[in-house]
């Protein structure tokens, strides 16, 4: 899209963005500890999760059900 068209549409795009922001629900982050350890041994892995709602566990009740919980348990099972 050309710059001229973007500038002509900018008032509509800004209005849409503001309306979406007002209508979007604010969901709480998942409850539970944000750190932990699975297994033991000399070959320990440290994992740092960064990101937005996926990393924070928005939309589930506990961190155990969030992406980080599933990812670490699956990694632990597959690595032995």
N, C-alpha and C positions, 0 to 999 in steps of 0.2 A: 504494500500500500504506500502511496506517495505521501510525502510530508504534508502537502497541502490538504489531502483528504484526512489525514490524522488530525490536523489542526481544526478542520471543520467539524469533525466528529468529537473532538475533545470534551465539549460540554455534556454531550450525551454519555460518553464513557465515564466521566467523573460522576455524573448523577447515578449511573448504574452501579459504580463502585461503592458509593456512599449508601445506596439502598441495600446492596448486598451485605455490607458491613453491619448495618443495623439489624437486618433480618437473621443473620447467621447466629446460631445458638452458641453460647459459651459453655463448653463442657468441662467438668473438672478433670484433673489428672488422676491417674490410678493411685490408690492407696498402697502402702507397703514400703518395705525397705528398698532403697535405690542402689544398694551394693550387697554383695554376698560372695560366696565361694562354693564351688561344686568340686568334690573330690580333694585329693591331696597329692603331693609328690613334687619331684624336682622340676618337672616339665610344665609348670603352671603357665597358663596364658592369662594375660590381663586384657580386658576388653573395655573400651570406652565408647559408650553410645552417645552420639550427638545428633541433634536434629530438632525437629519440631514436634508436632502432636504424636507422631508415631513413636518417637523415642521416649516421650513423656508418658505414654500409655493412655492417652485421651480416648475415651469411649469404652473402656473396660473398668471393672471394679477394682482389681488388684494388679500389682506389677507382675505377679505370677502368670496372668493371662495376657499381659502386654507383649509386644514384639520382643523386647529384651529378655523376658522370661522364657519365651518359646525358643528364641535363638540360642541362648546359653545352654538350655537343657538339650537341645538337638545337637549342638556342637560337642557337648560333653559325651553324649551317647555315641556319637559317630567317631569320636577320637579315642575312645576306650579309656 
